[in-house]
Amino acid sequence: MTGCGMLMKFLALKRINIHKEPRSGDEEIATARDSISSIGSMGSVASVGYVSKLVMTPHHPDGRMSFEVAEGQRAFQTANSTVFSSSDLKEVSQLTFQQKHAWFVQYTSTMEVPWEYGHMLLEIDRANLLHNSCEQLLWASQDQLHQSLRIKFLNEPGVDAGGLEREWFTLMTEEIFDERTGLFSACMDNAFMIRPTSNEASEDHLMYFQAIGRFLGRALFEGMLIDAHLTLPMYKHILGIPITFSDLEFVDVELYNNLKWLKQNKGVESLCLDFSVNVAQYDKEPLTIDLCPNGRHIAVTDENKDEYIYLRFKWIMMTSISPQLASLIKGIYSVIPLEMLSVFDHQELELLMCGIPDVNVDDWKAHTTYIGECEPQVIEWFWQVVEDFSTEQRARLLQFTTGSARVPVQGFKTLTMNDGRICLFAIQGIRKEECLYPRAHTCFNRLDLPMYATKKDLETALNMVIKMEVTGFTIE
């Protein structure tokens, strides 16, 4: 069946009332997360990696995220739900992004509560926008989360016909991701990750994260684009796609390089490391966290450095943000069922939440540098292929080479590294014997491009790497 035929089949499926016999929030999130977290995005095979899994404990009734080995497992499984069958979801997952998006819009419309059954009115004080909004989002019932949304700013005469709602989404996004709010931190390419010390911002920080999850879910439900990008691992966490060591580069490039150095070199005892981390605290002495029992008294050696590397990786990618991540994901799933998101891969989820960027190929080409063994004919082929790409393919290539689909406001001349320094896109020519496929160095916005013999070979290779992410915990 062609992609178009498959899309028409799914758009013609019977409309299903998803509000029938709702489960409790904790039961739903635990079931859904447990069933999908062990494998990843629909229809693909996961390499060695670790997935996030929601675990409910007596000490943490709202759940905490933990790591689970995903090696050798199929990246296809769905939550136990009567809304969609696994075979239907698997077929949808094989459609193009544009077709998946049409399917998603169709089914979110079936979730919408008719206007005559009520609407959700948020009365917002601009001076207390974030707290006011989060409080009301948390109060909302399951049905209210799917009602038409109306915004009223206190002491203002405006009637919401859509404009106030768009303004509210914009203002909320700005405040949520403002580093002064203390909930998220900017990482590579100004993409955002949960701040491990968000508890310093508020004692109720977990409630804020759950409300923010509902806000993001509501944005997906409304088709509102969010003008803030999360880090690549965050999108993976939301979908339950395996996290690998290479993902650390998007969060802390310095730590990523340091751990690679540890792996590749001997004599680490001279560095006087131990199995602990020091966490900076506002207006307090740094807090020492053991990575394992009594870790601050265990020296890192050449014999145990692999365990240290794993525990250090696990701490920054999961343990340090576990409660916040659990709350955020719980909030998202309370608006959008996990099954509906699981047909997208993590790159597509970024496009779904933030939109497909308008990539100006001429501007990209004009602000590209060339190093290594670049052959003029191959470079010419490369740009011809990019010009022939669809908007979605260009966005995916941008994601592959820079780690984000975000185009700088002032164009490619202001492309930066994670530390904010200007770092233009670069193509490094390499011999095909060195590597069969293009290889990205997202920290430096660099693409290692094999010198292919034909334009067709180059086009095939580019399409391969932007559709498939080769991942693994092994450090090269």
C-alpha positions in Angstrom: 0.0 0.0 0.0 1.3 3.4 -0.9 2.0 6.1 1.8 -1.0 8.1 0.5 -3.2 5.0 0.6 -2.2 4.2 4.1 -2.9 7.7 5.2 -6.4 7.7 3.7 -7.0 4.4 5.4 -6.2 5.8 8.8 -8.0 9.1 8.3 -11.1 7.0 7.5 -10.9 4.9 10.6 -13.9 5.1 12.9 -13.8 8.0 15.4 -13.2 6.6 18.8 -14.3 8.2 22.1 -11.1 8.2 24.1 -12.9 9.5 27.2 -14.6 6.2 27.8 -13.7 4.6 31.1 -10.6 6.7 31.9 -7.9 5.2 34.2 -6.4 7.2 37.0 -3.5 9.4 36.1 -0.9 7.3 38.0 -2.2 4.0 36.6 -2.3 5.3 33.1 1.2 6.8 33.1 2.7 3.8 34.8 1.2 1.3 32.3 2.0 3.4 29.3 5.5 4.3 30.4 6.3 0.7 31.4 5.2 -0.7 28.1 6.9 1.7 25.7 10.0 2.7 27.7 11.9 -0.5 27.2 12.2 -0.2 23.4 11.8 3.2 21.7 10.2 4.7 18.6 7.9 2.8 16.4 9.2 0.4 13.8 13.0 0.8 14.3 15.6 -1.3 15.9 17.4 0.2 18.9 21.2 -0.3 19.3 22.9 -0.6 22.7 21.4 2.1 25.0 19.4 2.9 28.1 15.8 3.9 28.3 13.9 5.9 30.9 11.3 4.0 32.9 8.8 5.4 35.4 9.0 3.6 38.7 6.4 4.1 41.4 7.7 3.5 45.0 6.3 4.1 48.5 8.8 6.9 49.0 8.0 8.5 45.6 4.3 7.9 44.9 4.4 10.4 42.0 7.1 8.3 40.4 10.8 8.6 39.6 12.5 7.8 36.3 15.2 5.2 36.2 17.4 3.6 33.5 16.8 0.2 32.0 19.1 -1.6 29.5 17.6 -1.6 26.0 20.2 -3.7 24.3 18.9 -6.1 21.7 15.2 -5.1 22.1 12.8 -4.1 19.3 12.0 -0.4 19.3 8.3 -1.2 18.8 5.7 -1.7 21.4 2.6 0.3 22.5 0.7 1.0 25.6 -2.1 -1.4 26.7 -5.0 0.7 25.4 -8.2 0.1 23.4 -7.8 3.4 21.5 -5.4 2.1 18.9 -4.2 -1.4 17.9 -0.4 -2.0 17.7 -0.7 -3.0 14.1 -2.4 0.3 13.2 0.2 2.3 15.0 3.0 0.4 13.4 1.6 1.2 10.0 1.2 4.9 10.9 4.8 5.0 12.1 6.0 4.1 8.6 4.3 7.1 7.0 6.2 10.3 6.1 6.2 13.1 8.8 3.7 15.1 6.9 1.3 12.1 6.7 1.8 11.3 10.4 1.1 15.0 11.2 -2.2 14.8 9.3 -3.1 11.6 11.1 -2.2 13.3 14.5 -4.4 16.3 13.7 -7.3 14.1 12.7 -7.2 12.1 16.0 -6.6 15.0 18.3 -9.8 16.5 16.8 -11.7 13.3 18.0 -10.4 14.0 21.5 -11.9 17.6 21.6 -14.9 18.1 23.9 -17.7 19.8 22.0 -18.2 23.5 22.9 -21.7 22.9 24.2 -20.3 20.6 26.9 -18.1 23.4 28.3 -14.8 25.1 27.8 -11.7 25.7 29.9 -11.3 29.4 30.9 -8.0 30.4 32.4 -8.1 33.8 34.2 -4.5 35.0 34.3 -2.8 37.8 36.2 0.0 39.0 34.0 2.1 39.9 37.0 1.9 36.3 38.2 1.6 34.5 34.9 3.6 31.3 35.4 2.2 30.5 38.9 -1.3 31.5 38.0 -1.3 29.4 34.8 0.3 26.3 36.3 -2.1 26.3 39.3 -5.1 26.3 37.0 -3.7 23.7 34.6 -3.2 21.4 37.6 -6.8 22.0 38.8 -8.1 21.0 35.3 -9.9 17.7 35.0 -9.2 15.2 32.2 -12.2 16.4 30.3 -11.3 20.1 30.8 -7.8 19.4 29.3 -9.6 18.5 26.0 -12.1 21.4 26.1 -11.7 24.5 24.0 -9.3 26.9 25.7 -10.1 30.5 26.4 -7.8 33.0 28.1 -8.8 36.1 30.1 -6.1 38.5 31.4 -7.4 40.0 34.7 -8.4 43.7 34.5 -8.2 43.7 30.7 -11.3 44.1 28.4 -10.0 41.8 25.6 -12.3 38.9 24.5 -10.3 35.9 23.4 -11.0 35.0 19.8 -7.7 33.2 19.5 -5.3 36.2 19.8 -5.1 36.1 23.6 -4.5 32.4 23.6 -1.6 32.7 21.2 -0.2 35.5 23.3 -0.5 33.3 26.4 1.4 30.5 24.8 4.1 32.9 23.8 4.4 34.5 27.3 4.3 31.1 29.0 7.1 29.7 26.8 9.3 32.7 27.5 8.8 32.5 31.3 9.1 28.7 31.5 12.5 28.6 29.7 13.9 31.9 31.1 16.9 30.7 33.1 16.0 33.1 35.9 12.9 31.0 36.5 15.2 28.2 37.5 13.5 25.2 36.0 15.4 24.7 32.7 19.0 25.3 31.6 20.2 26.2 28.2 22.6 23.7 26.7 24.1 23.2 23.3 22.7 25.5 20.6 20.4 27.1 23.1 18.3 24.0 23.5 16.9 23.4 27.0 17.3 20.6 29.6 15.7 20.2 33.0 17.9 21.9 35.6 18.9 19.3 38.3 18.7 22.0 41.1 15.2 23.2 40.1 14.1 22.5 43.7 15.9 25.8 44.6 13.4 27.7 42.4 10.4 26.4 44.4 9.5 23.8 46.9 6.7 22.9 44.5 8.9 22.5 41.5 7.6 19.1 40.7 4.0 20.5 40.5 5.4 23.1 38.1 6.9 20.4 35.9 3.6 18.5 35.8 1.8 21.7 34.8 4.4 22.5 32.2 3.9 19.0 30.8 0.2 19.8 30.5 1.1 23.1 28.9 3.3 21.3 26.3 0.6 18.6 25.8 -2.0 21.3 25.3 0.3 23.0 22.7 0.5 19.8 20.8 -3.3 19.4 21.1 -3.9 22.9 19.8 -1.3 22.8 17.1 0.5 25.7 18.8 4.3 25.8 18.0 6.6 26.3 20.9 9.4 28.8 20.3 11.9 26.9 22.5 13.7 23.7 21.6 14.5 20.9 24.1 17.7 19.0 23.9 17.7 15.8 21.8 17.8 13.5 24.9 14.7 15.3 26.3 12.7 14.3 23.2 14.0 10.8 23.5 12.9 10.6 27.2 9.4 11.8 26.2 9.1 9.0 23.7 11.0 6.3 25.6 13.7 6.0 22.9 17.0 4.6 24.2 19.5 7.2 25.5 23.1 6.5 24.5 26.5 7.9 25.5 26.6 10.1 22.4 23.5 12.0 23.7 25.6 13.4 26.5 27.3 15.7 23.9 24.0 17.6 23.6 23.8 18.2 27.4 27.4 18.8 28.6 30.0 18.7 25.8 32.9 19.2 28.2 31.9 16.2 30.4 31.4 14.2 27.2 34.9 14.9 26.0 36.4 14.3 29.4 34.8 10.9 29.8 35.9 10.0 26.2 39.4 10.9 27.3 39.2 8.8 30.4 38.0 5.8 28.3 40.8 6.1 25.8 43.8 6.8 28.1 45.6 5.1 31.0 46.8 6.4 34.3 43.5 8.0 35.4 44.6 7.6 39.0 46.7 10.7 38.7 43.5 12.8 38.2 42.4 12.0 41.8 38.8 11.3 40.9 36.3 9.5 43.0 32.8 8.1 42.5 31.0 11.3 43.5 29.9 14.5 41.9 29.7 18.0 43.4 26.5 19.9 42.7 26.6 23.7 42.8 23.9 25.3 45.0 22.7 28.8 45.1 24.2 30.7 48.1 25.4 27.4 49.6 28.4 25.2 49.6 28.5 22.6 46.8 26.7 19.4 47.6 28.6 16.1 47.2 26.5 13.3 45.7 27.8 9.7 45.8 27.4 7.8 42.5 27.4 4.5 44.4 27.4 3.6 48.1 30.4 5.4 49.8 31.4 6.7 46.4 33.3 9.7 47.7 35.8 7.3 49.3 36.3 5.1 46.2 39.1 6.2 43.8 38.7 5.9 40.1 41.3 3.6 38.6 42.0 2.1 35.2 40.3 -1.0 36.4 37.0 0.6 37.5 36.9 3.6 35.1 34.2 2.0 32.9 31.9 1.8 35.8 32.6 5.4 36.7 32.0 6.6 33.2 28.6 4.8 33.1 27.5 6.1 36.6 28.6 9.6 35.7 26.7 9.4 32.5 23.6 7.9 34.2 23.6 10.6 36.9 23.6 13.6 34.5 21.2 12.1 32.0 18.7 10.5 34.4 19.3 10.4 38.1 19.8 14.1 38.7 16.5 15.0 36.9 14.5 11.9 37.6 11.6 13.4 39.7 11.2 16.4 37.4 11.2 14.3 34.3 8.6 12.0 35.7 6.3 14.9 36.5 6.9 16.5 33.1 6.1 13.3 31.2 3.1 12.6 33.4 1.7 16.1 32.5 2.2 15.6 28.7 0.5 12.2 28.7 -2.5 13.5 30.6 -3.3 15.5 27.5 -1.9 13.5 24.6 -2.0 9.7 24.9 1.4 8.1 24.6 0.2 5.9 21.7 -0.3 9.0 19.6 3.2 10.3 20.2 4.9 7.0 19.8 4.4 7.0 16.0 7.0 9.8 15.8 10.7 9.5 16.3 12.5 12.0 18.5 13.5 14.3 15.6 9.9 14.3 14.3 8.7 15.2 17.8 10.9 18.3 17.8 9.4 19.3 14.4 5.9 18.6 15.7 6.4 20.8 18.8 8.5 23.6 17.3 7.6 23.5 13.6 9.6 22.8 10.4 12.2 25.6 9.9 12.5 27.5 6.7 16.0 26.6 5.7 17.5 29.0 3.2 19.9 26.9 1.3 21.7 29.9 -0.4 22.3 31.4 3.1 23.5 28.0 4.4 25.9 27.5 1.4 27.2 31.1 1.6 28.2 30.6 5.3 29.9 27.2 5.0 33.6 26.6 5.3 35.5 23.6 3.7 38.3 21.7 5.2 40.1 18.5 4.5 40.1 16.7 1.1 37.1 18.4 -0.4 36.6 17.7 -4.1 34.7 20.6 -5.9 32.5 18.1 -7.9 31.4 16.3 -4.7 30.6 19.6 -2.9 28.6 20.8 -5.9 26.6 17.5 -5.8 26.1 18.0 -2.0 24.4 21.4 -2.5 22.4 20.2 -5.5 21.0 17.3 -3.3 20.2 19.7 -0.4 18.4 22.1 -2.8 16.3 19.2 -4.1 15.4 18.1 -0.6 12.0 18.7 0.8 11.5 21.1 3.7 11.4 18.2 6.1 14.5 16.6 4.7 16.4 19.9 5.1 15.2 20.2 8.7 16.4 16.6 9.4 19.8 17.3 7.8 20.1 20.4 10.0 19.2 18.3 13.0 21.8 15.7 12.0 24.7 18.2 11.5 24.0 20.7 14.3 21.9 18.8 16.8 18.8 21.0 16.4 16.3 22.0 13.8 16.6 25.7 14.9 17.9 28.2 12.4 19.5 31.3 14.0 17.4 34.4 13.8 20.1 36.2 11.8 20.8 33.2 9.6 23.7 30.8 9.3 26.3 33.5 9.7 25.4 33.4 13.5 25.4 29.6 13.9 27.1 29.0 17.3 28.7 26.3 19.4 27.1 25.4 22.7 29.1 28.0 24.5 27.7 30.8 22.4 30.8 31.4 20.2 30.2 31.7 16.4 31.0 28.5 14.7 30.0 28.3 11.0 28.8 25.1 9.4 31.8 23.2 8.0 32.2 20.3 5.5 35.3 18.2 6.0 36.1 16.0 3.0 37.3 12.5 4.0 38.2 9.5 2.0 35.4 6.9 1.5 37.8 4.3 2.9 37.7 6.1 6.3 33.9 6.1 6.6 31.1 4.8 4.4 28.5 7.4 5.5 28.6 11.1 6.4 29.5 11.7 10.0 28.4 14.6 12.1 30.2 16.5 14.9 27.3 18.5 16.3 29.5 20.4 18.9 31.4 22.0 16.0 28.6 22.1 13.4 30.8 20.0 11.2 29.9 17.3 8.6 32.5 14.7 7.6 31.6 14.0 4.0 33.1 11.0 2.1 34.1 11.8 -1.4 31.6 9.7 -3.3 32.1 8.6 -6.9 28.6 9.6 -8.0 25.9 12.1 -7.1 23.5 9.2 -6.6 25.8 7.6 -4.0 26.0 10.8 -2.1 22.2 11.3 -2.2 21.6 7.8 -1.0 24.1 8.2 1.9 22.6 11.5 3.0 19.1 10.1 3.0 20.3 7.1 5.0 21.8 9.1 7.8 19.0 11.6 8.2 16.4 8.8 8.5 18.4 6.5 10.8 20.3 7.4 13.9 23.2 5.0 14.6 23.6 5.1 18.4 25.4 3.2 21.1 27.0 3.5 24.5 30.4 2.5 23.2 32.8 5.4 23.1 34.9 5.5 19.9 
